């Protein structure tokens, strides 16, 4: 497995470089030429990216060795499953508040709260006490929820409401984030492997490195973002929302009322539009399976001695390959539609889990086959996320998107929690361990969930077969990926 992992990372990185050059030739940037030439926008974009990329880097550093750290502390797989469930349950609990906190505290202050809470989460990894580690997982759930919403909320608010830049320039920033995010993920695996295995600092080292990165992120938010707000003014960060009334008067909504209104309108949209409901089902099934995969990949491969940081980089590089293939597939040369790519991604994920049910037979593990199946799954993820993002943008009304996506995340995390609890119960009841029957049964369950997701996608496009909103029109520029 050692040689396989290093060979795979070299091949995947070479493939990424080749696909990137091909994608740039077939899909040249078209949407942000004016934005690139605007010095005020470039300066504002740079201020945002400095902080956000540091936050993403700190988050990726914690991916490769989390399970390994808990095993290093001699916890059983069933105990580790409960730790993961605590993190997911925390995401369920804090996800709604992650959209409400910026309206109460202010967006910049909530980003600072993220830096503090995630640093505390990392520092709890120094303790071998199970209760302290549970607290760390709860803080991690809060931090993950804030990372997913707060930084982007600050950027969009300043972009539109303060600087009054054109809305069409927003994708140029988040395309840069997407490009850098893949590279950061691959680099995080390499750096984590360097610290934990090459320098022999142990699996806690990547978590400790994340703390100064979060400190730098907080400093940028405190200084650069603070200076930016001082120059432009913090308009609207904690103000009430003013709505026009029919009689010419105004209605002021507090942050709490705005939060309640967003959730209510999101639920109404979800229940009234069958397309939105089916798309939410696809997202809940596919992405809940990914949380289960995040828990299981380490115990499946680790007994066979691969460098976990390099394996993590391979998985992230495979996801990058999938993202680049999406750009190529939807270019004017190949003209595949996002819905077709989404079906392909779900099929690939199904075959990945189908392979894993055979490669994790108790007493007869085939780690090379499992590694290949994991790479196939990450490749499917690279295809899935831009495709589903495009469909969300076309199916969900923009003004209701935040509320609808919050409802999407609820069944997603609940399904993942139930899966891990079922795995915990099977392990505890049978004494199974790494690569045992419980793991194999869980992969089988994931394969069934992928079939259900595929049926939901087929139903969605049967329902919308004449809907031109769900199709790309003509030549797609790079700015339409996200």
DRENFIGU-181663 format. One line per field, with one value per residue (C-alpha): x, y, z; residue number from 1. Coordinates in Angstrom, 2 decimals, always signed. Each point is the difference from the previous one (the first is absolute). Layout:
BEGIN
c1 c(X:...)
c2 c(Y:...)
c3 c(Z:...)
i c(NUM:...)
//
This chain:
BEGIN
c1 c(+0.00:+2.93:+1.20:-3.58:-0.81:+3.09:-0.49:-3.67:+0.72:+2.56:-2.39:-2.97:+1.92:+1.31:-3.56:-1.23:+2.60:-0.87:-3.75:+0.45:+1.82:-2.60:-2.89:+1.50:+0.35:-3.60:-1.67:+1.86:-1.06:-2.73:-2.03:+2.40:+2.24:-1.36:+0.33:+3.64:+0.73:-1.64:+2.65:-2.53:-1.65:+3.33:+1.07:-3.27:+0.19:+3.56:-1.03:-2.71:+2.10:+2.87:-2.26:-2.26:+2.81:+1.79:-3.22:-0.39:+3.65:-0.42:-3.13:+1.69:+2.99:-2.31:-1.28:+2.70:+0.73:-3.18:-0.93:+3.66:+0.33:-2.92:+1.48:+3.35:-1.78:-1.16:-3.72:-2.10:-1.61:-3.44:+1.18:+1.44:-3.32:-1.72:+2.54:-0.83:-3.73:+0.50:+1.62:-2.83:-2.68:+1.74:-0.25:-3.75:-0.40:+2.08:-0.77:-3.13:+1.82:+2.92:-2.33:-1.43:+3.20:+1.40:-3.21:+0.36:+3.75:+0.94:+1.69:+3.59:-0.45:-1.48:+3.06:+2.16:-2.20:+0.77:+3.74:-0.27:-2.33:+2.00:+3.26:-1.55:-1.20:+3.57:+1.48:-2.37:+1.82:+2.90:-2.16:-0.59:-3.15:-3.07:-2.27:+2.46:+0.14:-3.82:+0.06:+2.54:-2.31:-2.88:+2.20:+1.02:-3.65:-0.58:+3.14:-0.84:-3.47:+1.48:+2.65:-2.66:-2.03:+1.55:+3.01:-2.04:-2.77:+2.51:+1.36:-3.37:-1.29:+3.06:+0.11:-3.62:-1.22:+3.15:+2.24:-2.90:+2.01:-1.99:-1.54:+1.55:+3.48:-0.74:+0.69:+3.54:+0.85:-1.55:+1.57:+3.34:-1.03:-0.96:+3.30:+2.08:-2.09:+0.96:+3.67:-0.17:-1.59:+2.75:+2.69:-1.54:+0.34:+3.66:+0.82:-1.91:+1.90:+3.29:-0.74:-1.59:+2.13:+3.13:+0.99:-1.69:-1.94:-3.05:-3.61:-0.68:+2.55:-2.32:-2.58:+2.61:+1.14:-3.61:-0.09:+2.53:-1.67:-3.31:+1.78:+1.27:-3.50:-1.41:+2.70:-0.87:-3.71:+0.75:+2.37:-0.57:-3.75:-0.28:+1.87:-2.20:-3.13:+1.37:+0.60:-3.36:-2.14:-1.62:-3.39:-2.61:+2.01:-2.34:-2.80:-3.60:-1.41:-2.44:-2.82:-2.43:-3.65:-3.00:-1.15:+3.39:+1.13:+3.00:+0.33:+3.20:+1.08:+2.45:+2.73:-2.13:-3.00:+2.17:+1.33:-3.52:-1.28:+2.88:-0.63:-3.77:+0.35:+2.66:-2.27:-2.96:+2.13:+1.25:-3.49:-1.70:+2.48:+0.57:+3.21:+1.49:-1.08:+1.59:+3.23:+0.09:-0.41:+2.92:+2.20:-0.97:+0.66:+3.26:+1.63:-1.01:+1.82:+3.10:+0.01:-0.08:+2.86:+2.05:-0.31:+0.73:+2.88:+2.69:-0.91:-0.26:+3.46:+2.03:+0.62:+1.92:+2.49:-0.55:+1.13:-3.37:+0.93:+1.01:-3.19:-2.02:+1.81:-0.79:-3.69:-0.05:+1.90:-2.58:-2.72:+1.90:+0.13:-3.79:-0.50:+2.20:-1.84:-3.27:+1.37:+1.02:-3.24:-2.17:+2.20:-1.16:+1.99:-1.78:-3.25:-1.08:-2.69:+0.50:-2.86:+1.75:+3.23:-1.88:-1.42:+3.50:+1.43:-2.63:+0.57:+3.73:-0.63:-2.26:+2.68:+2.55:-2.04:-0.85:+3.75:+0.54:-2.50:+2.31:+3.36:-0.82:-1.07:+1.03:+3.25:+0.54:+0.68:+1.18:+1.43:+1.09:-3.54:-1.38:+2.43:-1.07:-3.66:+0.66:+1.69:-3.01:-2.32:+2.01:+0.02:-3.81:-0.02:+1.96:-2.71:-2.90:+0.56:+0.15:-2.92:-2.24:+1.05:-1.15:-3.35:-0.53:+0.55:-2.67:-2.59:+0.07:-1.03:+2.95:-1.84:-0.98:+3.26:+1.52:-3.11:-0.44:+3.65:-0.27:-2.89:+2.02:+2.79:-2.32:-0.80:+3.55:+1.58:-2.74:+0.56:+3.74:-0.56:-2.36:+2.51:+2.83:-2.23:-1.01:+3.69:+0.75:-2.77:+1.18:+3.62:-0.97:-2.35:+2.28:+3.44:+0.84:+2.88:+1.81:-0.94:-2.57:-3.55:-1.42:+2.14:-1.00:-3.70:+0.28:+1.52:-2.88:-2.47:+1.79:-0.34:-3.76:-0.18:+1.77:-2.64:-2.69:+1.82:+0.14:-3.76:-0.56:+2.13:-1.88:-3.33:+1.23:+0.88:-3.10:-2.02:+2.05:+0.77:-1.36:+1.44:+2.68:+1.04:+1.83:+2.15:+3.11:-0.55:+2.63:+3.59:+0.66:+2.60:+2.08:-2.04:-3.06:+1.62:-0.85)
c2 c(+0.00:+2.38:-0.23:+0.06:+3.23:+1.86:-1.27:+1.05:+3.55:+0.52:-1.30:+1.98:+3.29:-0.46:-0.70:+3.16:+2.14:-1.49:+0.42:+3.58:+1.03:-1.77:+1.60:+3.48:-0.46:-1.22:+2.29:+3.33:+2.46:+2.29:+1.33:+2.16:+1.95:+3.32:-1.17:-0.95:+3.46:+1.79:+0.79:+0.71:-3.38:-1.84:+1.64:-0.94:-3.55:-0.38:+1.09:-2.65:-2.82:+0.50:-0.81:-2.59:-2.10:-0.07:-1.26:-2.70:-1.03:-0.44:-2.06:-2.34:-0.58:-1.84:-2.49:-2.69:-0.98:+0.49:-3.68:-0.97:+2.36:-1.62:-3.45:+1.31:+0.83:-3.67:+0.61:-2.79:+0.42:+0.12:+2.86:+1.84:-0.39:+1.80:+2.84:+0.39:-0.10:+2.82:+2.09:-0.64:+0.61:+3.27:+0.95:-0.74:+2.10:+2.99:+0.09:+2.21:+2.34:+0.41:+2.08:+1.89:+0.87:+2.39:+2.02:+0.31:+0.26:+1.39:-1.89:+0.92:-0.80:-3.39:-0.76:+0.81:-2.35:-2.71:+0.50:-0.21:-3.02:-1.98:+0.74:-1.29:-3.09:-0.69:+0.48:-2.58:-2.60:+0.23:-1.68:-3.74:+0.60:-1.26:+2.77:+2.71:-1.58:+0.03:+3.72:+0.42:-1.73:+2.28:+3.05:-1.48:-0.28:+3.65:+1.06:-2.03:+1.55:+3.50:-0.69:-1.15:+3.20:+2.98:+0.87:-0.12:+2.03:+2.74:+0.05:+0.10:+2.72:+2.23:-0.72:+0.96:+2.26:+1.94:+0.13:-0.29:-2.19:-1.82:-3.26:-1.70:+0.42:-2.25:-3.30:+1.14:+0.05:-3.35:-1.61:+1.06:-1.48:-3.30:-0.18:+0.78:-2.26:-3.14:+0.96:+0.77:-3.40:-1.87:+2.10:-0.53:-3.76:+0.32:+2.36:-2.12:-3.08:+1.90:+0.98:-3.23:-2.63:+1.40:+2.19:-2.45:+2.65:-2.24:+0.38:+3.01:+2.18:+1.10:+1.21:+2.08:+1.52:+1.00:+2.23:+2.63:-0.09:+0.84:+2.69:+1.56:-0.22:+1.80:+2.68:+0.66:+0.22:+2.29:+2.34:-0.12:-0.60:+2.54:+2.58:-0.80:+0.52:+3.18:+1.43:-1.04:-0.23:-3.13:+0.77:-2.65:-2.46:+0.13:+2.16:-1.08:-0.89:+2.59:-1.20:+2.15:-0.34:+0.30:+3.25:+1.68:-0.58:-2.17:-3.22:-0.53:-3.56:-0.86:-2.60:-2.61:+0.78:-0.12:-3.42:-1.31:+1.43:-1.57:-3.45:+0.23:+1.09:-2.65:-2.76:+1.27:+0.00:-3.51:-1.42:+1.86:-0.78:-3.69:+0.79:+1.62:-2.95:-2.54:+2.00:+0.20:-3.78:-0.49:+2.31:-1.63:-3.54:+0.72:+2.31:-2.00:-2.96:+2.19:+0.59:-3.77:-0.39:+2.61:-2.20:-3.32:+0.62:+0.12:-3.26:-1.80:+1.05:+0.77:-3.67:-0.46:+2.76:+2.74:+3.60:+1.48:+3.54:-1.13:-2.07:+3.09:+2.04:-2.73:+0.20:+3.79:-0.16:-2.49:+2.49:+2.71:-2.28:-0.39:+3.77:+0.53:-2.76:+1.81:+3.14:-2.03:-1.99:+3.13:+1.92:+0.79:-2.91:-2.75:+1.79:-2.27:+1.45:+0.28:-2.42:-2.64:+0.58:-0.32:-3.38:-1.14:+1.13:-1.93:-3.11:+0.23:+0.34:-3.06:-2.10:+1.25:-1.26:-3.18:-0.65:+0.71:-2.66:-2.56:+1.51:+0.16:-3.62:-0.97:-1.97:+0.66:+3.74:+1.36:+3.43:+0.87:-0.56:+2.07:+2.82:-0.03:+0.08:+2.99:+1.85:-0.76:+1.41:+3.23:+0.29:-0.26:+2.77:+2.28:-0.50:+0.17:+3.32:+2.38:-1.85:+0.20:+3.62:+0.91:-1.73:+1.68:+3.36:-0.78:-1.82:+1.99:+3.69:+2.16:+1.85:-3.33:-1.89:+0.47:-1.32:-2.93:-1.08:+0.13:-2.48:-2.15:-0.34:-1.29:-3.45:-0.16:+0.10:-2.13:-2.79:+0.11:-0.16:-2.95:-1.81:+0.46:-0.99:-3.15:-0.75:+0.64:-2.38:-2.75:+0.34:+0.03:-2.94:-2.26:+1.05:+0.89:+2.29:+1.55:-1.61:-2.17:-0.95:+3.26:+2.01:-2.18:+0.22:+3.78:+0.18:-2.14:+2.41:+2.92:-1.72:-0.32:+3.70:+0.82:-1.98:+2.01:+3.24:-1.17:-0.64:+3.50:+1.54:-1.97:+1.15:+3.61:-0.01:-1.94:+2.71:+2.78:-1.53:+3.05:+2.54:+2.05:+1.59:-3.19:+0.05:+1.92:+2.45:+0.06:+0.58:-0.20:+2.31:-0.82:+2.34:-2.25:-3.01:+0.86)
c3 c(+0.00:+0.61:-3.60:-1.33:+1.84:-1.25:-3.55:+0.09:+1.16:-2.78:-2.67:+1.33:+0.24:-3.56:-1.13:+1.75:-1.77:-3.40:+0.53:+1.24:-3.18:-2.13:+1.91:-0.33:-3.74:-0.42:+2.57:+0.04:+2.73:-1.30:+2.90:+1.96:-2.40:+1.30:+3.60:-0.52:-1.40:+2.93:+2.65:+2.78:-0.53:-0.15:+3.26:+1.71:-1.38:+1.28:+3.51:+0.07:-1.46:+2.45:+2.94:-1.61:-1.48:+3.36:+1.60:-2.67:+0.38:+3.76:-0.61:-2.51:+2.29:+2.40:-2.57:-0.40:+3.60:+2.04:+0.20:+0.38:+2.99:+1.79:-0.65:+1.24:+3.27:+0.14:-0.49:-1.49:-3.42:+1.65:+2.25:-2.99:-1.81:+2.89:-0.25:-3.68:+0.78:+2.53:-2.70:-2.45:+2.65:+0.79:-3.68:+0.11:+3.13:-1.10:-3.74:+0.43:+2.38:-2.41:-2.16:+2.97:+1.90:-2.66:+0.21:+3.77:+0.54:-3.40:-2.79:+0.82:+3.70:-0.90:-2.14:+3.04:+2.06:-2.55:+0.45:+3.79:+0.08:-2.58:+1.81:+3.22:-1.90:-1.20:+3.47:+1.51:-2.13:+2.46:+2.64:+0.33:+2.05:-1.84:+1.30:-1.11:-3.47:-0.16:+0.85:-2.80:-2.46:+1.05:-0.55:-3.35:-1.04:+0.88:-1.87:-3.10:-0.14:+0.28:-2.63:-2.47:+0.24:+1.79:-2.17:-3.19:+1.65:+0.89:-3.54:-1.76:+2.31:-0.49:-3.74:-0.67:+2.78:+0.91:-3.10:-2.45:-2.36:-2.72:+1.10:-3.05:+1.51:+2.99:-1.84:-0.87:+3.71:+0.83:-3.07:+1.46:+3.34:-1.66:-1.89:+3.06:+2.23:-1.92:+0.08:+3.72:+0.68:-1.87:+1.68:+3.45:-0.39:-0.99:+2.87:+2.52:-1.18:+0.33:+3.60:+1.21:-1.73:-1.60:+2.98:+2.43:+1.95:+0.20:-1.17:+2.24:-1.87:-2.88:+2.53:+1.78:-3.30:-0.71:+3.11:-1.22:-3.43:+1.66:+2.00:-3.24:-1.45:+3.04:-0.26:-3.66:+0.89:+2.93:-1.86:-3.76:+0.20:+2.81:-2.06:-3.00:+2.10:+1.52:-3.48:-1.39:+3.13:+1.52:-1.53:+0.51:+2.10:+2.97:-1.30:-0.21:-3.39:-1.38:-2.24:-1.95:+0.98:-2.30:+1.61:-0.40:+3.58:+0.90:+1.97:+1.98:+0.65:+2.76:-0.51:+1.77:-2.20:-3.13:+1.04:+0.67:-3.27:-1.98:+1.53:-0.57:-3.64:-0.61:+1.34:-2.04:-3.18:+0.78:+0.49:-2.85:-2.79:-0.73:-1.90:+3.10:+2.15:-2.36:-0.23:+3.80:+0.15:-2.37:+2.08:+3.30:-1.27:-1.82:+2.53:+3.09:-1.54:-0.32:+3.78:+0.52:-2.50:+1.90:+3.09:-1.71:-2.41:+2.69:+1.85:-3.35:-1.24:+3.13:+1.07:-3.26:+0.74:-2.62:+0.70:+0.93:-0.98:-3.49:-0.30:+0.98:-2.67:-2.55:+0.90:-0.32:-3.31:-1.30:+0.95:-1.89:-3.05:+0.22:+0.17:-3.06:-1.86:+0.74:-1.67:-3.03:-0.17:+0.02:-2.47:-3.52:-1.36:+1.98:+0.96:+2.86:+2.27:+3.79:+0.56:-2.09:+1.90:+3.29:-1.04:-0.99:+3.36:+1.96:-2.12:+0.65:+3.74:-0.09:-1.73:+2.53:+2.94:-1.89:-0.37:+3.70:+1.06:-1.64:+0.94:+3.74:+0.56:+3.59:-0.05:-3.72:-0.35:-3.34:+0.90:-3.55:-1.27:+2.88:-0.77:-3.66:+1.06:+2.27:-2.88:-2.21:+2.68:+0.25:-3.78:+0.17:+2.63:-2.34:-2.62:+2.46:+1.79:-3.02:-1.62:+3.07:+0.60:-3.52:+0.52:+3.37:-1.67:-2.60:+2.16:+3.26:-0.09:+1.01:+2.78:+1.63:-0.58:+3.45:+1.75:-2.39:+0.26:+3.79:-0.20:-2.44:+2.57:+2.73:-1.51:-1.35:+3.46:+1.56:-2.56:+0.64:+3.78:-0.36:-2.20:+2.47:+2.92:-1.88:-0.60:+3.68:+1.04:-2.34:+1.11:+3.68:-0.40:-2.02:+1.10:-3.59:-0.72:-2.91:-3.26:+1.76:-0.92:+1.32:-2.40:-2.93:+0.87:+0.25:-3.49:-1.25:+1.60:-1.66:-3.38:+0.56:+0.88:-3.28:-1.89:+1.80:-0.96:-3.62:+0.01:+1.41:-2.78:-2.67:+1.51:+0.04:-3.68:-0.98:+1.74:-1.65:-3.39:-1.83:+2.46:-1.78:+3.32:+0.91:-3.13:-0.93:-2.82:-2.74:+1.07:+3.71:+1.40:+3.03:+2.14:-0.28:+1.65:+3.54)
i c(1:2:3:4:5:6:7:8:9:10:11:12:13:14:15:16:17:18:19:20:21:22:23:24:25:26:27:28:29:30:31:32:33:34:35:36:37:38:39:40:41:42:43:44:45:46:47:48:49:50:51:52:53:54:55:56:57:58:59:60:61:62:63:64:65:66:67:68:69:70:71:72:73:74:75:76:77:78:79:80:81:82:83:84:85:86:87:88:89:90:91:92:93:94:95:96:97:98:99:100:101:102:103:104:105:106:107:108:109:110:111:112:113:114:115:116:117:118:119:120:121:122:123:124:125:126:127:128:129:130:131:132:133:134:135:136:137:138:139:140:141:142:143:144:145:146:147:148:149:150:151:152:153:154:155:156:157:158:159:160:161:162:163:164:165:166:167:168:169:170:171:172:173:174:175:176:177:178:179:180:181:182:183:184:185:186:187:188:189:190:191:192:193:194:195:196:197:198:199:200:201:202:203:204:205:206:207:208:209:210:211:212:213:214:215:216:217:218:219:220:221:222:223:224:225:226:227:228:229:230:231:232:233:234:235:236:237:238:239:240:241:242:243:244:245:246:247:248:249:250:251:252:253:254:255:256:257:258:259:260:261:262:263:264:265:266:267:268:269:270:271:272:273:274:275:276:277:278:279:280:281:282:283:284:285:286:287:288:289:290:291:292:293:294:295:296:297:298:299:300:301:302:303:304:305:306:307:308:309:310:311:312:313:314:315:316:317:318:319:320:321:322:323:324:325:326:327:328:329:330:331:332:333:334:335:336:337:338:339:340:341:342:343:344:345:346:347:348:349:350:351:352:353:354:355:356:357:358:359:360:361:362:363:364:365:366:367:368:369:370:371:372:373:374:375:376:377:378:379:380:381:382:383:384:385:386:387:388:389:390:391:392:393:394:395:396:397:398:399:400:401:402:403:404:405:406:407:408:409:410:411:412:413:414:415:416:417:418:419:420:421:422:423:424:425:426:427:428:429:430:431:432:433:434:435:436:437:438:439:440:441:442:443:444:445:446:447:448:449:450:451:452:453:454:455:456:457:458:459:460:461:462:463:464:465:466:467:468:469:470:471:472:473:474:475:476:477:478:479:480:481:482)
//
